[in-house]
Structures are given as structure tokens and as C-alpha cells.
């Protein structure tokens, strides 16, 4: 049987309460449930589990990134900035493709994990203002 679909992604966090608030309130993800220091969110059918590192190890920044698809990159970035989220890199064209353009912006969560916002835009898209 081939392996083909991700069911859950785990991300180490140093403070479950702080990260729960960030992912639920700032990013607007739907929380599924919390069990002790484990917090689970739904990301369009893929579960995101936030948990302290095993064995009490410190959380290390920059071990990976999560990329979320958004329908309107500028609107998503403006909404996050309005909630006080620091924008690491604003909307920018990352890769012109034959049939669309890939635009991205970046933020960081409370532990410094990189979060990409990506939009597959029609050719010639340019975020307003």
C-alpha cells in the first residue's frame, strides 16, 4: 500500500498556551481539541499537533516551515498585521509559472517557526497598495 497523504504534522512548541492562542486567534485555525499540553488544529483535513519537545529538550528555531494556502495574500497579510503579527517578508513573487504566478509572504510563530503564506495567483497579479 503506497503512502501518499499526510494525516498529521507535529510542531514542537515551548508554551502550549501561547501557541494555542497564536494558531487559533491570530491564524484563525479551527482547534479540534486539547489534551494536556498537546493542542490539535484542523488544516483542511490535515491535523497540526502542537506539543512540547520530547524529553524536555529546548525548541529549536528553523527546523522547518509550514506553508498555508490563502485565497488573497494581501488580505491575509493585512489581517495578520492588524492582529499584531510581525510580517517577516511581505507579499512577493516567488516563482512565475507557465499558467500562474506563485506569491508568498512569511511570518513566525511565538517559537520562531517560519510560516509561509502562499497564493497561486493568475498571471499578472499584483497585490494592491
For each residue, the residues with C-beta under 8 A, 3 or more apart:
1:
2:
3:
4:
5:
6: 9 46
7: 46 47
8: 46 47 48 49
9: 6 43 46 47 48 49 66
10: 49 50 51
11: 48 49 50 51 66 113
12: 51 52 53 59 60 63 111
13: 16 18 19 50 51 52 59 109 110 111
14: 18 19 52 58 59 110 111
15: 18 19 110 111
16: 13 19 20 34 37 38 39 50 51 52
17: 20 21
18: 13 14 15 21 22 110
19: 13 14 15 16 22 23 39 50 109 110 111
20: 16 17 23 24 31 34 39 50
21: 17 18 24 25 26
22: 18 19 25 26 27 109 110
23: 19 20 26 27 29 31 39 41 48 50 109
24: 20 21 27 28 29 31 41
25: 21 22 28 83
26: 21 22 23 80 83 84 85
27: 22 23 24 68 80 115
28: 24 25
29: 23 24 41 42 43 48
30: 41 42
31: 20 23 24 34 39 40 41 42
32: 40 41 42 47
33: 40
34: 16 20 31 38 39 40
35: 38 40
36:
37: 16 51 52
38: 16 34 35 49 50 51
39: 16 19 20 23 31 34 49 50 51
40: 31 32 33 34 35 47 48 49 50
41: 23 24 29 30 31 32 47 48 50
42: 29 30 31 32 45 46 47 48
43: 9 29 46 47 48 68
44:
45: 42
46: 6 7 8 9 42 43
47: 7 8 9 32 40 41 42 43
48: 8 9 11 23 29 40 41 42 43 66
49: 8 9 10 11 38 39 40
50: 10 11 13 16 19 20 23 38 39 40 41
51: 10 11 12 13 16 37 38 39
52: 12 13 14 16 37 56
53: 12 56 57 58 59
54: 57
55:
56: 52 53
57: 53 54
58: 14 53
59: 12 13 14 53 111
60: 12 63
61: 111 112 113
62: 112 113 114
63: 12 60 113
64: 113 114
65: 113 114 115 116
66: 9 11 48 113 114 115 116
67: 104 115 116 117 118
68: 27 43 115 116 117 118
69: 118 119 120
70: 73 75 76 117 118 119
71: 75 119
72: 75 76 119
73: 70 76 77 91 103 104 105 117 118 119 121 127
74: 77 78 91 127 128 129
75: 70 71 72 78 79
76: 70 72 73 79 80 105 117
77: 73 74 80 81 87 90 91 105 117
78: 74 75 81 82
79: 75 76 82 83
80: 26 27 76 77 83 85 87 107
81: 77 78 84 85 87
82: 78 79
83: 25 26 79 80
84: 26 81
85: 26 80 81 107
86: 107 108
87: 77 80 81 90 105 106 107
88: 106 107 108 114
89: 92 104 105 106
90: 77 87 105
91: 73 74 77 103 104 105 119 127
92: 89 103 104 105
93: 96 101 102 103
94: 102 103 104 118
95: 101 102
96: 93 101 102 123
97: 100 101 102 120
98:
99: 123
100: 97 120 121 122 123
101: 93 95 96 97 120 121 122 123 124 125
102: 93 94 95 96 97 118 119 120 121
103: 73 91 92 93 94 118 119 121 125 127
104: 67 73 89 91 92 94 116 117 118 119
105: 73 76 77 87 89 90 91 92 116 117
106: 87 88 89 114 115 116 117
107: 80 85 86 87 88 115 117
108: 86 88 112 113 114 115
109: 13 19 22 23 112 113 115
110: 13 14 15 18 19 22
111: 12 13 14 15 19 59 61
112: 61 62 108 109
113: 11 61 62 63 64 65 66 108 109
114: 62 64 65 66 88 106 108
115: 27 65 66 67 68 106 107 108 109
116: 65 66 67 68 104 105 106
117: 67 68 70 73 76 77 104 105 106 107
118: 67 68 69 70 73 94 102 103 104
119: 69 70 71 72 73 91 102 103 104 125
120: 69 97 100 101 102
121: 73 100 101 102 103 125
122: 100 101 125
123: 96 99 100 101
124: 101
125: 101 103 119 121 122
126:
127: 73 74 91 103
128: 74
129: 74
